[in-house]
Amino acid sequence: MVDVESQEDEALKANASQRKHVQMRRVLSRMISKSAEGAKLPTVRELMRQYKVSQATADRSLQDLEDAGRIRREVGRGTFVCRRPALMRFVDIVFFEDLSPEQQAQHGFHSKILLELGHLLGDRGAGLRVHSLGQHLVDASLLEGLIFDKKMTHVVLVNARDMLASEILKREEIAHLSLFTGVGETLVNTMQIDNSRVMSLALDHLVELGHRQIGYLHWVNDIYYRDATQRREAFYRLMLERQMPFHAEWVQYGGYEPESGYEAACRLLDLPERPTAIVAGDEICPGVYKAIREKRLKVGEDVSVVGINDLTIASLMDPPLTSVRIARKRVAEMIVESFGQMAGKGKAVPAREVPCELVVRESAKQV
């Protein structure tokens, strides 16, 4: 019989604002995660007595767990712990951004990953589902409800702000990966971008072309993004290591939209000593191009521009944008590979870095 810890009892009683069956299910999930396969769980009557819940609440909680494949109930014998099947029917992508699933599918950076992942899963007879939980920290009840409602077995968290989502998925024994997490460095089940390499590729290319006055338009704001923060830090560090001339005004907030990129580029170009090259995210480079042209300057000849991400728009701009490509097709392949590895490794795989490379076009030229 599984022992029930006193702190779980207190947690159930303390949170009266949440539906009792959700709380009961959470306690049972914790029991299961600490138990060996085949261990016997308390009976419905024992749950009713210990947790002061109705038979309907206990039955509903057990039914959720049975539907999720975490327990099996045998008439006349009891309820037993079992492990989730490794079969991958769906991969659920959970975004922590204030965009709808439809907007995420259209977003320039993520759409390529979703498209490629959908193709790879389709070839394996599996499907792809997309969800959005907003930019806030994880709401445990909301995520748990989504897990059980959709009967999730394989989950990719995108831009998660804390470790709570991963802890919940681990407790529920759901195979999961964290993509572009905002939580420092982790050793397992994550895929991250080497932002120092991203910035090094951009700066080294410009230095080889003879540029020494280089500006950077970042997207660091009051919400922590690992990639945004690390890229700005890498820009400062690499400029210092390369003993490049530097002015604080050459680093400006460029935001996420062409309009904010235009305004930031105007500030750079209005400086008495302006940069001869600008590094910025592809998303805002149309605005950067506009600002350069309004100053009666030419992109590539008077001011070189190097983008980051190599979105579809990069090759369509005039002149085509030199950009650091984040290998998004490879990200999709790595997701499928990692879930395949998890089936035989206790649902944990080593952290992996997303490859990146410089795609040289015509927006950056010799000084």
ChimeraX attribute file (.defattr): number of C-alpha atoms within 10 A of each C-alpha:
attribute: neighborCount
match mode: 1-to-1
recipient: residues
	/A:1	10
	/A:2	15
	/A:3	10
	/A:4	16
	/A:5	11
	/A:6	8
	/A:7	10
	/A:8	18
	/A:9	16
	/A:10	11
	/A:11	14
	/A:12	21
	/A:13	15
	/A:14	11
	/A:15	11
	/A:16	10
	/A:17	6
	/A:18	11
	/A:19	11
	/A:20	21
	/A:21	20
	/A:22	19
	/A:23	22
	/A:24	24
	/A:25	22
	/A:26	22
	/A:27	20
	/A:28	20
	/A:29	22
	/A:30	16
	/A:31	21
	/A:32	26
	/A:33	16
	/A:34	12
	/A:35	18
	/A:36	14
	/A:37	14
	/A:38	14
	/A:39	16
	/A:40	20
	/A:41	22
	/A:42	18
	/A:43	15
	/A:44	18
	/A:45	12
	/A:46	12
	/A:47	20
	/A:48	17
	/A:49	12
	/A:50	11
	/A:51	17
	/A:52	15
	/A:53	18
	/A:54	16
	/A:55	14
	/A:56	12
	/A:57	21
	/A:58	24
	/A:59	17
	/A:60	17
	/A:61	21
	/A:62	23
	/A:63	17
	/A:64	18
	/A:65	21
	/A:66	17
	/A:67	13
	/A:68	21
	/A:69	16
	/A:70	22
	/A:71	25
	/A:72	19
	/A:73	15
	/A:74	9
	/A:75	7
	/A:76	6
	/A:77	9
	/A:78	13
	/A:79	20
	/A:80	22
	/A:81	24
	/A:82	18
	/A:83	18
	/A:84	15
	/A:85	12
	/A:86	16
	/A:87	11
	/A:88	19
	/A:89	16
	/A:90	19
	/A:91	24
	/A:92	21
	/A:93	22
	/A:94	24
	/A:95	22
	/A:96	20
	/A:97	18
	/A:98	13
	/A:99	16
	/A:100	15
	/A:101	18
	/A:102	12
	/A:103	13
	/A:104	19
	/A:105	17
	/A:106	14
	/A:107	13
	/A:108	17
	/A:109	18
	/A:110	15
	/A:111	17
	/A:112	20
	/A:113	19
	/A:114	23
	/A:115	16
	/A:116	17
	/A:117	24
	/A:118	18
	/A:119	15
	/A:120	18
	/A:121	19
	/A:122	14
	/A:123	10
	/A:124	12
	/A:125	11
	/A:126	15
	/A:127	17
	/A:128	17
	/A:129	15
	/A:130	17
	/A:131	18
	/A:132	19
	/A:133	20
	/A:134	15
	/A:135	15
	/A:136	13
	/A:137	14
	/A:138	18
	/A:139	11
	/A:140	12
	/A:141	14
	/A:142	10
	/A:143	17
	/A:144	18
	/A:145	12
	/A:146	15
	/A:147	20
	/A:148	15
	/A:149	12
	/A:150	13
	/A:151	17
	/A:152	21
	/A:153	24
	/A:154	22
	/A:155	23
	/A:156	22
	/A:157	22
	/A:158	20
	/A:159	21
	/A:160	27
	/A:161	23
	/A:162	15
	/A:163	15
	/A:164	15
	/A:165	21
	/A:166	21
	/A:167	11
	/A:168	18
	/A:169	20
	/A:170	15
	/A:171	16
	/A:172	24
	/A:173	19
	/A:174	22
	/A:175	26
	/A:176	28
	/A:177	26
	/A:178	26
	/A:179	23
	/A:180	20
	/A:181	24
	/A:182	21
	/A:183	15
	/A:184	9
	/A:185	11
	/A:186	15
	/A:187	11
	/A:188	14
	/A:189	22
	/A:190	23
	/A:191	23
	/A:192	20
	/A:193	20
	/A:194	17
	/A:195	21
	/A:196	17
	/A:197	16
	/A:198	23
	/A:199	21
	/A:200	18
	/A:201	20
	/A:202	24
	/A:203	23
	/A:204	14
	/A:205	17
	/A:206	25
	/A:207	17
	/A:208	12
	/A:209	14
	/A:210	13
	/A:211	21
	/A:212	20
	/A:213	19
	/A:214	25
	/A:215	25
	/A:216	26
	/A:217	24
	/A:218	22
	/A:219	20
	/A:220	19
	/A:221	11
	/A:222	6
	/A:223	10
	/A:224	13
	/A:225	19
	/A:226	20
	/A:227	20
	/A:228	16
	/A:229	16
	/A:230	17
	/A:231	22
	/A:232	20
	/A:233	14
	/A:234	18
	/A:235	24
	/A:236	17
	/A:237	13
	/A:238	17
	/A:239	17
	/A:240	12
	/A:241	9
	/A:242	12
	/A:243	10
	/A:244	14
	/A:245	10
	/A:246	16
	/A:247	12
	/A:248	8
	/A:249	14
	/A:250	21
	/A:251	20
	/A:252	19
	/A:253	17
	/A:254	26
	/A:255	21
	/A:256	16
	/A:257	15
	/A:258	20
	/A:259	18
	/A:260	18
	/A:261	30
	/A:262	21
	/A:263	18
	/A:264	24
	/A:265	28
	/A:266	18
	/A:267	15
	/A:268	23
	/A:269	19
	/A:270	10
	/A:271	11
	/A:272	7
	/A:273	12
	/A:274	17
	/A:275	22
	/A:276	22
	/A:277	26
	/A:278	25
	/A:279	24
	/A:280	26
	/A:281	24
	/A:282	29
	/A:283	23
	/A:284	22
	/A:285	31
	/A:286	19
	/A:287	22
	/A:288	27
	/A:289	26
	/A:290	20
	/A:291	23
	/A:292	22
	/A:293	13
	/A:294	10
	/A:295	11
	/A:296	10
	/A:297	15
	/A:298	15
	/A:299	24
	/A:300	23
	/A:301	16
	/A:302	17
	/A:303	23
	/A:304	27
	/A:305	30
	/A:306	31
	/A:307	25
	/A:308	25
	/A:309	23
	/A:310	26
	/A:311	23
	/A:312	12
	/A:313	14
	/A:314	24
	/A:315	16
	/A:316	10
	/A:317	14
	/A:318	12
	/A:319	16
	/A:320	17
	/A:321	30
	/A:322	26
	/A:323	29
	/A:324	25
	/A:325	18
	/A:326	21
	/A:327	17
	/A:328	24
	/A:329	14
	/A:330	15
	/A:331	23
	/A:332	20
	/A:333	15
	/A:334	17
	/A:335	24
	/A:336	16
	/A:337	11
	/A:338	22
	/A:339	24
	/A:340	17
	/A:341	14
	/A:342	16
	/A:343	15
	/A:344	11
	/A:345	10
	/A:346	10
	/A:347	21
	/A:348	20
	/A:349	19
	/A:350	11
	/A:351	16
	/A:352	19
	/A:353	13
	/A:354	17
	/A:355	16
	/A:356	21
	/A:357	16
	/A:358	20
	/A:359	19
	/A:360	14
	/A:361	15
	/A:362	18
	/A:363	24
	/A:364	28
	/A:365	21
	/A:366	13
	/A:367	17
